[in-house]
Amino acid sequence: MTKIKPRVSPLVESLPPSGIRKFFDIVANTKGVISLGVGEPDFVTPWHIREACFYSLEQGFTMYTSNWGLLELRKEISRFMEREYALEYNPENEIIVTVGASEAIDVAMRSVLSPGDEVILPEPCYVSYKPCILLSGAKPVVVETFEEDDFRLQPSAIREKITPETRVLVLCFPNNPTGAIMSKEDLEEIARICVSYDLLVISDEIYSELTYSGEHVSIASLPGMKNRTILVNGFSKAWAMTGWRIGFCCGPKDIINAMVKIHQYTILCAPIMSQMAALEALKSLNGEVGKMVNEYNRRRRFVVSRLREIGLDCFEPQGAFYVFPSIKATGMTSEDFSQRLLDEEKVAVVPGNAFGEAGEGHIRISYASSMKNLSKALEKMESFLSRRINR
Ligand SMILES: Cc1ncc(COP(=O)(O)O)c(C=O)c1O
């Protein structure tokens, strides 16, 4: 008898569904829910950016661009990186424009990883890294970050996991879901490890502009690191441009060149209208981003203080737009907590275990939502908790 081969690749079949999606499919079918789940700005893209897109369409810019992205945009990205992070990238061959940071992460992994390679992955972390590593045939090796360390990545934890197969370290700071950031001193020791073990770093800095205390430092700016760091960034978060699907990646030219190879066969180029909008976003710094950052900061303070008031231990996040309180005092698992909160109070949050096992005992709350929604949701959480914890 001939053996029937599976129609779907066993590797793809084995990937778990995103814990965020799973939850949001439930939310989509429930009426009147206050959702603090999505990692998406509640602001609309600033008007001048939308207008630049309309104007480009009026002028007939509807064609493919270079696989690398518009040179004018790459030049502007290069200026931005130099101005903000003192990092010099040649727009001709060290920058690629991608379809969101998401494409950059996937293509970066596929450009450098081979089957059998190991990737050190700090968790809790954004949901796409692990599947992208697995789809590259490589092996994710998790290191946990802990609330006691303000969710900063500890150099000793990296050292413990290094083997002869280790090729890449993934960094995501400011972090989704914890809101943790890393100081220059924190990163210096990690950089020394990367240099001495010859590791590459894929550094997802999509939340770099949303840093509320101190300045964002890129590991690429530290000694010996520029030539071993693939720096991912994009417009979705700080410029409120999630739907435009536009991001970029800066790095050593051999790697960016390899990324362009994959990108040209699979994507061809990022949409020209989004590239035109991104160009405007970088060119005219008219304070819109600053206004959004100030508003996120106001909400961050409010949510942290309310969570503490209602009895949840809460690490004070310093970046991105998430709070990651502990729910251990309730004795519930993060999935149970989130499901019951949704059923009883119609408030949606994301269970911490969606970001890896290390996220168990926590929930992720996004404060990219109006103050009205936040304060109503926190009132509802208060009554939910009052039935469960004695204060
Ligand atoms: C850490 C992180 N990286 C990347 C992305 C994806 O960004 P983009 O919309 O640019 O694909 C997200 C979105 O939530 C994220 O949180």
Ligand as a Chemical Component Dictionary entry (heavy atoms), coordinates in Angstrom:
data_LIG
# 
_chem_comp.id                   LIG 
_chem_comp.type                 NON-POLYMER 
_chem_comp.pdbx_formal_charge   0 
_chem_comp.three_letter_code    LIG 
# 
loop_
_chem_comp_atom.comp_id 
_chem_comp_atom.atom_id 
_chem_comp_atom.alt_atom_id 
_chem_comp_atom.type_symbol 
_chem_comp_atom.charge 
_chem_comp_atom.model_Cartn_x 
_chem_comp_atom.model_Cartn_y 
_chem_comp_atom.model_Cartn_z 
_chem_comp_atom.pdbx_ordinal 
LIG C1 C1 C 0 8.479 43.225 19.035 1  
LIG C2 C2 C 0 7.735 43.301 17.759 2  
LIG N1 N1 N 0 8.403 43.143 16.616 3  
LIG C3 C3 C 0 7.768 43.198 15.435 4  
LIG C4 C4 C 0 6.418 43.423 15.345 5  
LIG C5 C5 C 0 5.761 43.471 14.002 6  
LIG O1 O1 O 0 5.856 44.758 13.483 7  
LIG P1 P1 P 0 5.384 45.139 12.030 8  
LIG O2 O2 O 0 3.998 45.665 12.124 9  
LIG O3 O3 O 0 6.349 46.211 11.602 10 
LIG O4 O4 O 0 5.492 43.936 11.180 11 
LIG C6 C6 C 0 5.669 43.590 16.519 12 
LIG C7 C7 C 0 4.211 43.784 16.472 13 
LIG O5 O5 O 0 3.505 43.671 17.448 14 
LIG C8 C8 C 0 6.356 43.531 17.761 15 
LIG O6 O6 O 0 5.712 43.712 18.915 16 
# 
loop_
_chem_comp_bond.comp_id 
_chem_comp_bond.atom_id_1 
_chem_comp_bond.atom_id_2 
_chem_comp_bond.value_order 
_chem_comp_bond.pdbx_ordinal 
LIG C1 C2 SING 1  
LIG C2 N1 SING 2  
LIG C2 C8 DOUB 3  
LIG N1 C3 DOUB 4  
LIG C3 C4 SING 5  
LIG C4 C5 SING 6  
LIG C4 C6 DOUB 7  
LIG C5 O1 SING 8  
LIG O1 P1 SING 9  
LIG P1 O2 DOUB 10 
LIG P1 O3 SING 11 
LIG P1 O4 SING 12 
LIG C6 C7 SING 13 
LIG C6 C8 SING 14 
LIG C7 O5 DOUB 15 
LIG C8 O6 SING 16 
# 
